[in-house]
Amino acid sequence: MRIKGRAWKFGDDVNTDLIIPGKYLELTDPIEMAKHAMEGLSPIFAARVKPGDIVVGGRNFGCGSSREHAPLALKYSGVGAVLAESHARIFYRNAINIGFPALECPGIAKSVEDGDELEVDLKEGIVRILDKDIWLKFIPLPEFMIRILDSGGLTAFLRFNMKEWLEK
């Protein structure tokens, strides 16, 4: 599974209120949430992000509340993945659970500039910064998380596997 897109670079401690401000918590439609993705940091993000683009963060990306709105807003805005030095644990699991790659990649914040073209190989654990021909390794996801992402999220993964497990 490969993801290719333009980098949108943000800093350390990007919290869930910056990803999608709290005033939008009443929204339940992820397409509506996507219209406000990253609004707390970049008012132009939602209008200009393209399918496959990649959000790059520093340390502690997704800190703050446990709201699932944050990764949903990013996923439905078209973002292909979030690469950060580190993620808040609840954001990380919420992202994987909805079928959205959240990857930890040491050195990513120093190596990527806003607008760089990136290619991410989920199976190989490699990020390539195409503009600079730089290759970085990210902490690989365990096989079961890759299967969750391939299924489109935890609910789809469980539906498929529960049916298979019940038939045995």
C-alpha positions in Angstrom: 0.0 0.0 0.0 1.5 3.3 -1.2 0.4 6.8 -0.5 1.8 9.7 -2.6 1.0 13.4 -2.0 2.1 16.8 -1.0 3.3 17.5 2.6 1.4 19.9 4.8 3.8 20.6 7.6 2.7 21.5 11.2 4.7 21.7 14.4 4.8 20.0 17.8 1.8 19.5 20.1 -0.9 19.8 17.4 -4.0 19.1 19.5 -7.4 17.9 18.5 -8.9 21.4 18.9 -6.4 22.7 16.3 -7.2 19.7 14.0 -11.0 20.4 14.3 -12.1 23.1 16.7 -14.5 22.2 19.5 -17.4 24.2 18.1 -17.8 21.5 15.4 -18.2 18.6 17.8 -21.9 18.6 17.2 -21.2 17.4 13.6 -21.8 13.7 12.9 -21.2 13.7 9.2 -17.5 13.2 8.5 -17.8 15.0 5.2 -19.0 18.1 7.1 -16.2 17.6 9.6 -13.6 17.5 6.7 -14.7 21.1 5.7 -13.1 22.2 9.0 -9.9 20.1 9.1 -6.9 21.9 10.4 -9.0 25.1 10.7 -7.3 25.9 14.0 -3.9 26.2 12.3 -4.6 26.8 8.6 -7.9 28.3 7.4 -7.0 27.4 3.8 -6.2 23.7 4.5 -9.6 22.2 3.9 -10.1 24.1 0.7 -6.7 23.3 -0.8 -5.8 19.8 0.4 -5.8 17.2 -2.3 -6.5 13.4 -2.1 -3.4 11.6 -0.9 -1.8 14.7 0.6 0.2 13.9 3.8 0.1 15.8 7.1 3.5 16.0 8.7 3.8 16.9 12.4 6.4 17.1 15.1 6.1 15.6 18.6 2.8 14.7 20.2 0.5 15.1 17.2 -3.1 14.7 18.1 -2.8 15.5 21.8 -5.8 16.8 23.8 -9.2 15.2 23.8 -10.0 11.7 22.8 -12.5 12.9 20.1 -12.6 10.7 17.0 -13.6 13.9 15.1 -9.9 14.8 14.6 -8.7 11.8 12.5 -12.2 11.6 10.8 -11.8 15.2 9.6 -8.4 14.5 8.2 -9.4 11.2 6.5 -12.5 12.7 4.9 -10.6 15.8 3.7 -8.6 13.4 1.5 -5.4 13.2 3.6 -3.7 9.9 2.9 -1.7 9.7 6.2 -0.3 11.6 9.1 3.5 11.3 9.6 4.8 12.7 12.9 7.7 12.4 15.3 5.2 11.0 17.7 1.4 10.8 18.2 -0.8 11.0 21.3 -1.8 7.4 21.9 -5.6 8.0 21.7 -5.2 9.8 18.4 -3.0 7.1 17.1 -5.5 4.3 18.0 -8.5 6.3 16.8 -6.8 6.9 13.5 -6.0 3.2 13.0 -9.5 2.2 14.1 -11.1 4.3 11.4 -8.7 3.0 8.7 -6.5 6.1 8.6 -2.6 5.7 8.7 -0.9 7.5 11.6 2.8 6.8 11.4 5.7 7.7 13.6 8.8 8.6 11.7 11.9 9.9 13.5 13.5 12.8 11.7 10.4 13.6 9.6 9.9 17.1 11.0 13.5 18.2 10.2 13.6 16.6 6.8 10.3 17.8 5.2 9.2 21.2 4.1 5.7 22.3 3.4 4.8 21.4 -0.1 7.4 18.6 -0.5 6.2 15.6 -2.5 6.2 12.4 -0.4 5.7 8.7 -1.1 4.9 6.4 1.8 5.2 2.6 1.5 3.2 1.2 4.4 4.4 -2.4 3.9 8.1 -1.5 3.7 8.0 1.2 6.4 9.7 3.8 4.2 9.0 7.5 3.4 10.6 9.0 0.4 10.9 12.7 0.1 10.8 12.8 -3.7 12.0 16.4 -4.1 15.2 15.7 -2.1 15.6 12.0 -2.8 15.7 11.4 1.0 14.5 8.1 2.4 13.4 7.7 6.0 12.2 4.7 7.9 9.1 4.9 10.0 8.2 2.7 12.9 6.4 -0.2 11.1 2.9 -1.0 12.0 2.2 -4.5 13.3 0.7 -6.8 10.8 -2.7 -6.8 12.5 -2.8 -3.0 12.1 -2.0 -3.2 8.4 -4.9 -5.6 8.1 -7.2 -3.2 9.9 -6.1 -0.4 7.5 -6.5 -2.7 4.5 -10.0 -3.5 5.7 -11.0 0.2 5.9 -11.0 0.3 9.7 -11.6 -1.8 12.8 -15.4 -2.2 12.3 -15.0 -3.5 8.7 -12.1 -5.8 9.9 -14.2 -7.3 12.7 -17.3 -7.7 10.4 -15.2 -9.7 7.9 -13.3 -11.7 10.5 -16.2 -12.4 12.8 -18.1 -13.9 9.9 -15.0 -16.1 9.1 -14.5 -17.0 12.7 -18.2 -17.9 13.2 -18.1 -20.2 10.2 -15.3 -22.3 11.7 
